[in-house]
Amino acid sequence: MILVLIALAVSALISPPIIKTLGSRGFYVLALAPAAGLAWVVANWPAPGAPPRVETIEWIPSLQMDIVLRFDTLSAVMSVLILGVGALVLIYCANYFQQMRRRVAVFGGELVAFAGAMFGLVVSDNTLVMYVFWEATTVLSFMLVGFNTVRATSRRAATQALLVTTFGGLAMLVGIIMLGERTGSYLLSDLVAHPPAGSVYIDVAVILVLIGALSKSAIVPFHFWLPGAMAAPTPVSAYLHAAAMVKAGVYLVARLAPAFAPLLSWQIPVIGLGLLTMVLGGWRSLRELDLKLVLAFGTVSQLGFITVLVGVGDANVAMAGLAMVVAHAMFKACLFMVVGIIDKSTGTRDIRKLARLGARLPGLAAVAAVAGASMAGLPFTFGFVGKETAFGSVWDTGALSPMQRHAVDVVLLVGSVITFAYTTRFLWGAFGRKVRRLPTRAVAQLDQPAVMFLVPPALLSAAGVVAAFASGWIGSLFEPYAQSLPAYGEEIEHLAQWHGFGLPVVFSIIVVAGGAGLFLFLRARRAHVFVHPPRLNADRIYDGALRTADTVSLWVTRNTQRGSLPITQGVILSTAVILPVSVLFLGRRQSLHLAGFDTVEEIVIGFVMVAAAIATAVLRNRLAGLLTLGITGYGCGALFAMYGAPDLALTQFLVESLTLVVFVLVLRKLPSEATPKLRTGHRPIRIAISVAFGAMLVVIGLFAAAARSTEPLHVYLGDAAYEFGHGANAVNVLLVDIRAWDTLGEISVLIVAATGVASMVFRSRRFGAVPRVTDSALAQRRNGDDAAHGRTTWLRGSEMRDPAQRSLILEATTRLVFPTLVVLSVYFFFAGHNAPGGGFAGGLVMGLALVLRYLAGGRYELGEAMRVEAGTILGAGLAVSATTAAVSLALGAPALSSAVIDLSLPVFGEFHIVTALFFDLGIYLIVVGLVLDILRSLGARLDVADAPPEPAEPAAPEPEEVR
């Protein structure tokens, strides 16, 4: 299974160059990947009675995020559809895309990647991993449906499908977590083998999971996105919307039915909404004039039918459900391909513009007729086998009461009558004569399709007949799954074309007669039946919901974000005060046991911090307020040091120092005091919000500490850091090992922040050229400054500054202190795993060294100190940190955790290198790049406006003309 996923992933990555090189013929090469996967599935088909094949990759055991793949009968059946139909669709694409476009090369990779995501979804046993593949199919379907990006209809359809299925996926994730926490396992096999006892909690969790499944399979009320997705190219419709993506929800229902089918919270949405979907989708298909939309609403109807069958929870009904899953994939993918051929040949899909097409394309008409017969449930097709089995098994099922099962069967009968009617209408609309002696213009001028264009739908059409004659053998492959469901005292009935004369035969006769009559009635009375559009339209409800959301968001934005920074901050802080305090006092609370100060030093430091905070609010001079604000930060660092946290204290001091410098760089462009017209007023309100926010933090902290009921985690951190992270500094090991994923996200945010700051300053260009001192510019500067010849030069970049702004003492001090800071930063970096320091602290020290060079020598000296672009350093740091995850896996450790590399050197002896060191190196580089970016954005860039004109480079002499 892992190899199949890798093969599909590699094929998706290399597909753009393949298609660009070979053109549309490259799709034949891409089809080899799913075809090889299909061969693997057939060769490893689960043997009856044998345990399922399981492959496990340990990833994050503590979060139960191990990648567990399980290959059983249900997974095998779905894999055949995913990989088999996927290979045929890729072959179909080779003739569908006759004119190559730039987007086609990427389209091929997305289609193969979708096949890989679907395969991963159906073989994942871990529900969290399954959810990752689930959302991957959502994103890829968004890209595939929106293939024609220049068309508004394609963009709207892609967005609609994305929003609906993503909403369902998020609800499903909540349900998965609820079930996992209640059962103690996130494995589907454990959940089905040991389902939790029924309760309101379980009912809510099941409903949430079903929201995801039903939205994916376009069940009412989420059905409207599927017809809209017909804006996608036909290969997408034939694959995603017939055989693969829409079957994801059906698969999940079938997987969970053995555990939850008896629950009322399961039966109402699965059976009730499934029946409604079958009837509603079929009726809507009778209204449409576009062949593709006829099939789209027909797909919605069939998905409702299949969902009912796999969700009842009866072994015999499940056999019918799997038969319909396979039959539907074959006949519906075939018919979508037929519509694509019609569209490509005639340039239209409108029923009114197609007449006598069957006479012009008899082979295509025959292929469509056989597939249509399977969809309508006529004998000698696999669709007939599934429908007959469904009628008989539902009528006798013990999973429902007699009244319920008979009512369900009658509704299935009504839906099947409608299915026969819209199937007849599809074939008549596409290939019929329509009482015309001559073909329509589109048919008369059609282009004959290539033979290979007909091969994929012909194979699927023929497979529907072959499967009918091999139904007994195919049924034996389905039975291991059916045996996981209760049979309610009945023997599992084998699939067959004929079980004797009985109720199913009577129902089939009613279907044929009723469907034909309904088609003839609607053909004659169409103008009277479908006069008005349906009053209840889910698509219009969706649009109305979006408009309402836009209106509400505009109202909220208009009343909370008026462009005033004080108002915006006031709203944010007020919300942060009201909500937590309200929840705190409305819920259960632990009683507080307040303790006093431990030492006198704490009182002194606290008093200084309070005084500094009050002074910050009172002072009008911006620089003075900034310096007093810094006192509170240094006081916090002092408290860290007093409580035995030197690492936190060091980081606090460094961050505070660097923050002061950044603020000073900004303040030098602002007036020293706020002018009266810029003062916002409302001072009492701002004071009240500030005091309330501070009090809220204290109160929440006290109650959080009092709520602890077990031994605190920090007791174990020291030993865990040394045992698992191979380091004595628990703080640093926590950052680079235990919660390295969190740190990776934080450094990514740092890069985004650096990009945002620089973008606001540079506007048009992200990173400007590094200001460097050139010999010619320096010579020209010295020629214009007679006093420069005898002056001592401590820093090269300072010679480009105005002499009035230079400080020889600062330059000489920088010349001495800068190397010391560099060495100190390197020391902190290497010592951080076992002593105070680390990549973050080392990067901050290096950043302060760069700040010193900038303050002493200006922007040119900054260019001399660091000649590499800030963006290059940021990117390199993120790449190094991210690569550590793969390195850890290669060395046998979980991703982003510490793995030890043992080295033996001839002179130095044994060395033990921890991979967390490289992760820390990435943090070091990112911090240095961030500081450099800030200095160039808020420092050097703002200096350009005040700097004198730079000396121009002397022009190169013109070469003398050769005579």
Secondary structure, 3 states (H helix, E strand, C coil): CHHHHHHHHHHHHHHHHHHHHHHHHHHHHHCHHHHHHHHHHHHCCCCCCCCCEEEEECCCHHHCCCEEEEECHHHHHHHHHHHHHHHHHHHHHHHHCCCCCHHHHHHHHHHHHHHHHHHHHHHECEHHHHHHHHHHHHHHHHHHHCCCCCCHHHHHHHHHHHHHHHHHHHHHHHHHHHHHHHHCCCEHHHHHHCCCCCCHHHHHHHHHHHHHHHHHCCCCCCCCHHHHHHHCCHHHHHHCCCCCCHHHHHHHHHHHHHHHCCCHHHHHHHHHHHHHHHHHHHHHHCCCCEHHHHHHHHHHHHHHHHHHHHHCCCHHHHHHHHHHHHHHHHHHHHHHHHHHHHHHHHCCCEHHHCCCHHHHCHHHHHHHHHHHHHHHCCCCCHHHHHHHHHHHHHHHCCCCCHHHHHHHHHHHHHHHHHHHHHHHHHHHHHHCCCCCCCCCHHHHCCCCCCHHHHHHHHHHHHHHHHHHHCHHHHHHHHHHHHCCCCCCCCCCCCCCCCCCCCHHHHHHHHHHHHHHHHHHHHHHHHHHHCCCCCCCCHHHHHHHHHHHHHHHHHHHHHHHCCCCHHHHHHHHHHHHHHHHHHHHHHCCCCCCCCCCCCCHHHHHHHHHHHHHHHHHHHCCEHHHHHHHHHHHHHHHHHHHHHCCCHHHHHHHHHHHHHHHHHHHHHHCCCCCECCHHHCCCCHHHHHHHHHHHHHHHHHHHHHHHHCCCCCCCHHHHHHHHHHHCCCCCHHHHHHHHHCHHHHHHHHHHHHHHHHHHHHHHHCCCCCCCCCCCCHHHHHHHHHCCHHHCCCCCCCCHHHHCCHHHCCHHHHHHHHHHHHHHHHHHHHHHHHCCCCCCCHHHHHHHHHHHHHHHHHHHHHHHHHHHCCCCHHHHHHHHHHHHHHHHHHHHHCCCCCCCCCEEEEEECCCEEEEEECHHHHHHHHHHHHHHHHHHHHHHHHHHHHHHHCCCCCCCCCCCCCCCCC
